[in-house]
Amino acid sequence: MGKGILVLGSSFGGFNAALHLRKLLGGEHDVNVVSSDPLFTFLPSLPWVVAGMTDPAGVQCPVEPRFRNNEIHYATDVIVRVDPEKHEAVGKNGVYGYDYLVAATGSELDFDAISGLGPYKGFTHAVFTVEQAVMARDALRALLEKGSGTIILGNAQGASCLGPAYELAMIIEAVLRKRRIRNKFRIVFFTNEPHLGHFGLGGFGAMTGMLEDEFADRGIEYRVNAKIASVTKEQVELEGGEKLPNDFSIVVPAFYGNHAYMGVEGLANPRGFILADDYLANPKYPNVYAVGVALAIAPPAPTPVPVGVPKTGQMTDVMAMKAAHNIAADIQNGKKTRGKDFGVVCIADAGDTAFLMSANPLFPPRNRLIHKKGVYFHWLKEALAKYYMASVKYGLPMPTF
Ligand SMILES: Cc1cc2nc3c(=O)[nH]c(=O)nc-3n(C[C@H](O)[C@H](O)[C@H](O)COP(=O)(O)OP(=O)(O)OC[C@H]3O[C@@H](n4cnc5c(N)ncnc54)[C@H](O)[C@@H]3O)c2cc1C
């Protein structure tokens, strides 16, 4: 009898998992996707949206046509609870049964942890949706028109998605320099990491020195081991008493996994990230797989201020492929592949140049470590962004590293 596989989420993790499952399983089994957002957003392009370098319309497209062409059933719904005993995901509009579940719901943003944080109830901008990026872009434009001020980019305590604040600091700096107004603005970067280039991975070789030099050359001030005390309309106050003028700020918050998994004994950790073994399957509920940001990964070592482990889009794509392979292996009695054996490949953009970083395994000591700087990596990132969107829309082979 055919099995039903339910994929929650349709971003990097869910989109790729569903397509791989369809390819590996043929037409015999059902692949269903339920996601809260009918649009795929290429999140790595959002810093360019903030800087006015990319049209927001070009970083999104609907997922349903591509799923339909691949005989994948799609529904837009917000899952509020998963009951792994009953093999059910409960949404606002319906209940979805499954034989196998792929949790690819990413994260929820914990703005409430810090007074005044966030773009809706607080006074900092964010860059996790097109709407947020456009709000930040408009606020930045208004500040530039005003002619002078302080621009703050930061990673809050507990944050794990650390790259975008680095990118934003350097991209915005490059924009100001190009417009010959760099001297009118102070740029301050702060991070929960113990040093620049820690990235929640325990460091990335010589990247620490490279970033210190880069920030010195660009006149970007930075603070490490930073913890925000509070944010108001007027200022961002760090623990220790430093007060920074809040003319414009983008701060990356800590993440939750998803409230739908919280409190289900054995399924998720207390912050709602799914627990999984080396094969990406939950130890208590082995028919539940987790990929991408939804997966719990413990930090390699404690840090003075909490820093989470980043899960990049590239890592998420690899996990999606491996989870799909392992579900197919479960169903077809095949051999499973170790899902957590992955490294990271990332291009951190800096506006007029970029850094290519690659490490395997994720945490030191490593078998491979590459970090290089060059304008060609900026061009490569632009080309990859266009190609990835075309893959999602038209079914070109997805780039996999
Ligand atoms: C600004 C920015 C820049 C980045 N730059 C890079 C980069 O340069 N390179 C790189 O590799 N990575 C980058 N990343 C990271 C990358 O975007 C993430 O790793 C990737 O999006 C993770 O994919 P995911 O599928 O796990 O989760 P997400 O992308 O967060 O997607 C979650 C999905 O689940 C759905 N969902 C959420 N909750 C529910 C619910 N309750 N019910 C149903 N559906 C739900 C959402 O609608 C969405 O479809 C960047 C991220 C950001 C924010």
The ligand as a MOL file (V3000), in Angstrom:
LIG
                    3D

  0  0  0     0  0            999 V3000
M  V30 BEGIN CTAB
M  V30 COUNTS 53 58 0 0 0
M  V30 BEGIN ATOM
M  V30 1 C 18.7520 37.6600 5.6230 0
M  V30 2 C 19.2070 36.2550 5.4660 0
M  V30 3 C 20.3170 35.9740 4.6870 0
M  V30 4 C 20.7560 34.6560 4.5250 0
M  V30 5 N 21.8310 34.4100 3.7260 0
M  V30 6 C 22.1960 33.1230 3.4800 0
M  V30 7 C 23.2540 32.8390 2.5710 0
M  V30 8 O 23.8790 33.7450 2.0240 0
M  V30 9 N 23.5510 31.5430 2.3270 0
M  V30 10 C 22.8860 30.5150 2.9390 0
M  V30 11 O 23.1850 29.3490 2.6740 0
M  V30 12 N 21.8830 30.7640 3.8190 0
M  V30 13 C 21.5290 32.0290 4.0960 0
M  V30 14 N 20.5010 32.2980 4.9690 0
M  V30 15 C 19.8840 31.1830 5.6940 0
M  V30 16 C 18.7960 30.4940 4.8940 0
M  V30 17 O 17.8790 31.4120 4.4070 0
M  V30 18 C 18.1350 29.4740 5.8120 0
M  V30 19 O 19.1000 28.5200 6.1610 0
M  V30 20 C 16.9850 28.7750 5.1240 0
M  V30 21 O 15.9590 29.6970 4.8180 0
M  V30 22 C 16.4490 27.6700 6.0060 0
M  V30 23 O 15.4390 27.0120 5.3360 0
M  V30 24 P 14.2960 26.2130 6.1060 0
M  V30 25 O 13.4790 25.5510 5.0600 0
M  V30 26 O 14.9010 25.3790 7.1640 0
M  V30 27 O 13.4580 27.3310 6.8970 0
M  V30 28 P 12.7660 28.6600 6.4220 0
M  V30 29 O 13.4320 29.2480 5.2420 0
M  V30 30 O 12.6500 29.5090 7.6310 0
M  V30 31 O 11.3010 28.2240 5.9670 0
M  V30 32 C 10.3420 27.7420 6.8250 0
M  V30 33 C 9.1220 27.2980 6.0240 0
M  V30 34 O 8.1470 26.7500 6.9060 0
M  V30 35 C 6.9100 27.4420 6.7800 0
M  V30 36 N 6.3020 27.4590 8.1160 0
M  V30 37 C 6.7820 28.0690 9.2280 0
M  V30 38 N 5.9530 27.8160 10.2820 0
M  V30 39 C 4.9560 27.0580 9.8030 0
M  V30 40 C 3.8000 26.4810 10.3980 0
M  V30 41 N 3.5120 26.6410 11.7000 0
M  V30 42 N 2.9790 25.7630 9.6170 0
M  V30 43 C 3.2460 25.5820 8.3000 0
M  V30 44 N 4.3380 26.0990 7.6880 0
M  V30 45 C 5.1760 26.8220 8.4440 0
M  V30 46 C 7.2750 28.8020 6.2140 0
M  V30 47 O 6.2030 29.3990 5.5180 0
M  V30 48 C 8.4260 28.4340 5.2820 0
M  V30 49 O 7.9270 27.9360 4.0700 0
M  V30 50 C 20.0540 33.6050 5.1740 0
M  V30 51 C 18.9450 33.8920 5.9770 0
M  V30 52 C 18.5080 35.1970 6.1230 0
M  V30 53 C 17.3060 35.4910 6.9820 0
M  V30 END ATOM
M  V30 BEGIN BOND
M  V30 1 1 1 2
M  V30 2 1 2 3
M  V30 3 2 2 52
M  V30 4 2 3 4
M  V30 5 1 4 5
M  V30 6 1 4 50
M  V30 7 2 5 6
M  V30 8 1 6 7
M  V30 9 1 6 13
M  V30 10 2 7 8
M  V30 11 1 7 9
M  V30 12 1 9 10
M  V30 13 2 10 11
M  V30 14 1 10 12
M  V30 15 2 12 13
M  V30 16 1 13 14
M  V30 17 1 14 15
M  V30 18 1 14 50
M  V30 19 1 15 16
M  V30 20 1 16 17
M  V30 21 1 16 18
M  V30 22 1 18 19
M  V30 23 1 18 20
M  V30 24 1 20 21
M  V30 25 1 20 22
M  V30 26 1 22 23
M  V30 27 1 23 24
M  V30 28 2 24 25
M  V30 29 1 24 26
M  V30 30 1 24 27
M  V30 31 1 27 28
M  V30 32 2 28 29
M  V30 33 1 28 30
M  V30 34 1 28 31
M  V30 35 1 31 32
M  V30 36 1 32 33
M  V30 37 1 33 34
M  V30 38 1 33 48
M  V30 39 1 34 35
M  V30 40 1 35 36
M  V30 41 1 35 46
M  V30 42 1 36 37
M  V30 43 1 36 45
M  V30 44 2 37 38
M  V30 45 1 38 39
M  V30 46 1 39 40
M  V30 47 2 39 45
M  V30 48 1 40 41
M  V30 49 2 40 42
M  V30 50 1 42 43
M  V30 51 2 43 44
M  V30 52 1 44 45
M  V30 53 1 46 47
M  V30 54 1 46 48
M  V30 55 1 48 49
M  V30 56 2 50 51
M  V30 57 1 51 52
M  V30 58 1 52 53
M  V30 END BOND
M  V30 END CTAB
M  END
